Amino acid sequence: MNSHKIGFWQLFILALLLNFAAQLIHEAGHWAVYQAYGRGPVWGYIGIVQLWNSTPLQPEDWVKTSSSAGEQGWLRLASPVNSKLEELGAAAAGPLASLLAAVLGLFLLRQSKETATKLLGLMLSLVTSFVMSFYYLRSPLRAGGDEYGIAIQLGLSRFAIEIPFALAFLVCLILGLRELHTWKTRLQWLAIILLSGIPTGLALNYADGLVRAGVNLGNPLFQPVFGFSLPVLITDSLVLLGLWLWWRTVRKSAFMPR
């Protein structure tokens, strides 16, 4: 797939939006399990709303938890998780949702005849697989995580979970990059993904802190709608709208990658 006729800023905006969308997809996987079990979660930008090393102002609305390192914390849930199956499903749903997004992106690339859809699919797959591959590369430097939760429930080593996931995302990354026929183009796309990912990550982490504080204070502007804190739902809706507008604009343009 030759994308030289697509401008830098068009690709950058697409990558920026899809960095937000990739996080949304990952968190939606976790959220769906908690919703299915009726736990009444309140979701932030990068995970369920939680507090560590401090007590919520209204602890009756939270559930106590502890980290792999023994730290005491609180999750914004209406009721606690009470089965290993639910724990396993909640932990696994995020990585599986991300992997599904990477595969879906490749499917859209291969099956669609629309240039805009092909570009969106390829960028979705590359953004997701690049971010997740980098996440697994940092595994020795971090503790806990979704894979740790899966491993605990299955009685396995964390690496027994992480290695298959890492290989799956790496395969998606390689397959996506192969669709860009020159190394120059591949490096350009990777640079765009990296450049768009840095501000996205910083913004999401900062905004998540604001959401945690707002929920803890009981601010009505941060209360949940469909299980998502209101600012999160608004942001995600704007991202999806932005992707649709991007797709519509490119679809109507004269850009026709060969």
N, C-alpha and C positions, 0 to 999 in steps of 0.2 A: 504494500500500500504506500503510495507516494503522496506525502502531505505538504510538498513544498509550496503549494499555492495557498495554504492556510497560513494566515499571518501569526506572528509571535503572540500578539496580545489576545487574539481569539483563542489560541491554545492555552495561554496562561490563565485566562478567565475560566475556561473549561476545567483546567486542572485545579484551580482554586475552588470552584464550586464542588468538584468531585472529591476534593479532600474533606470538605465538610460532609458531603453525602456519604463517603466511605465510613466516617465516624458514626453518622446517623444509622447506617445499615448495621454496623457492629452492635451498637447499643440497642437497636430495635430488636435484635435477636434475644439479648438478655431480657429486655422489657417484656417481650411476648410471653416468655415462660412465667415470669412473676404475675403478669396479667391473667394468664390462663389458670393459674392456681389461686387467683383471687387475693393476692397479697397487698393490693393497693399501693404499688410503688410510686415514688415521686422521683422522676428521672432528670438528671442534669445533662450537661454537655458531654461529659466523658465518663459517665457512670451513674449509678444510683446515688442520690443525695446522701451524703454520709458525713459524720463528724468523728474526729479522732482526738483522744487525750483531752476531751472536754465533754461536759454534760449538756445536752440540749435544754433549751429554756422550757420546753414542754415534753419531758421524756416519755410521757404516756403515748405520744404519737410516733415514737421511734422504737426500734428493736435493737437490743444489745448484740454486739458481735465482737470478734477478736481476730487479729491478723495472724499470719503464719509465724510472726515474731513474738506473738503474745500481747501485742498492744490492744487495749480496750477501745472499742469504738461503738458507733450507733448508725444504723441504717434507717432511712425514712421509709418504713413499711408499716402497713396496718396490722400485720400479724407475721410471726416468724415462720421461716421455712422449717418443716418438720419431717422431712423424709430424705433419704440419700438419693432417691431417684430425682426428686425436685432439685436438690443441690447439684447433681450431675447435669441435669438439663439446663439449669440456669447458667452454669459455668461454660458448658459446651456451646450454647446457642450463639454466643458472640463470634467466636472464631469460625464456626460453621457458616454463619450468615456472611462473614467477610469472604470466605472461600467461595460460597455460592455467588457472591457479587463478582468475583474475579472470573469465574467460569461463565457467568451470564454475559459479562462484557465480551469475552471471546466468542460466545455464541452469536451475539448481536453483530459483531464484526463479520463473522463468516456468513451469516444467513441473510442479513439485510441488504437491500439494493440501494438504500438511501445513503448518500455520502455522509450526511449529518449523523445518522444513526451509527454508521460504521465508526466514525471518529469518536462519538460519545462512548460506544462500547469498548473501543480499544483503550481510550484514556481511563475509563472506569476500571478495566482490568489491570492496566499498568499502575495506576495510582494505588489501588488496593493491594496488589501483590508486592509492589515496591515497599510500601509502608509496613506491611506485615512481615516481609522478609527482613527488613531492617530491625523490626521489633524482635524477631527471633535471634538475630545476630547479637543483640544486646542481652540475651538471656542470662549469660554467666554474671552479668553486672547487676541483676535485679533479683528481688525475692517476691514470692507470691505470684499473682496473675491468674488469669482464667485457667491456664494449663495446669497450674498447681492445684486448683480446685478440682479439676477433672481427675488428676492423678491420685489425689487423696481419696476420692470416692471409689476409684477403681483399684486402689492398692498398688499403684505402679509408680515408677520413677517419673518425675516431671519431664525428663528428657525423652522418655518413651512416648510422651504425648507431643512434645514440641517438635521433635525431629520429623515425624510424618507431616505435620502441618507445615513446617518450614519447607520441606521438599515439595509439597503440593503448591505452595505459593511461588516457589522458585521456578517450577515448571510453567506456571501461568505467566510469570514475568518473562521467561525465555521465549515462550510461544508468542507473546505480545510483541516483544522486541523484534522477532523474526519477520513480523509483518511490515516493519519499517526497513526498507531494503538497503540502506546505506548506514555505515557507522556514524557518519556525521549527523544524520537525522535521528538516529537512536540516542546519541549523546545530547542532542538538542532537546528531545522529549524528556530525557531523564533530568536534565538541568532545569527544565520548566517545572517538572514534578517536584523537584527538590526546592526550588525557589518559592513555589506556591505553598509547599507543605510547611515551611518554617513559620511564616506569619500565621497560617491556619492553626498550627499546634499551639503557638503562644496565645493566640486569641481565645481558643477553646479552653485552655487551662485557666486563663485569667477570668473568663466569663463563668466558668464552672465554680470558681471561688465565690463570685458574687451571688450565684444561685444558691449555694449552700448557706451563705449568710442570710439571704433573703428568706429562705424557707425556715431557717432556724428562728428568725425574728417573727415569723408568722405574717410577713408582708403579703397582703392579698394579691399583689401583682406577681408573686412567685408561686402561687398555689397551683396544684396540678390540674391539667385538662387532659383527659384520656391517659393519665398516668405520667405525663410530661409536665415539668414546670413550665408555666406559661411562656417565659422568654425563650425557652428551648423549642417549644412548639412553633412559636412565631418565626424564629430563625430557620428552623427546618423547612417550614412552609415557604419562606422566601428563597431558600436554596433550591427547592424543587421548582418554584416558579422561574428562577433564574436559569435553570437547566432547560426548562421548556422554551423560554425565550431565546436562549442560545441556539437550541436545536432548530427552532422555527426560522431564526435569522439565517443560519448557515444553509438550511434546506432551501431557502428562497434565493440564496446568493448564486453567483456564477462559479463558485469554487467547485472544481470537479477533480479531486485527486485521482490519479490513474492507478 
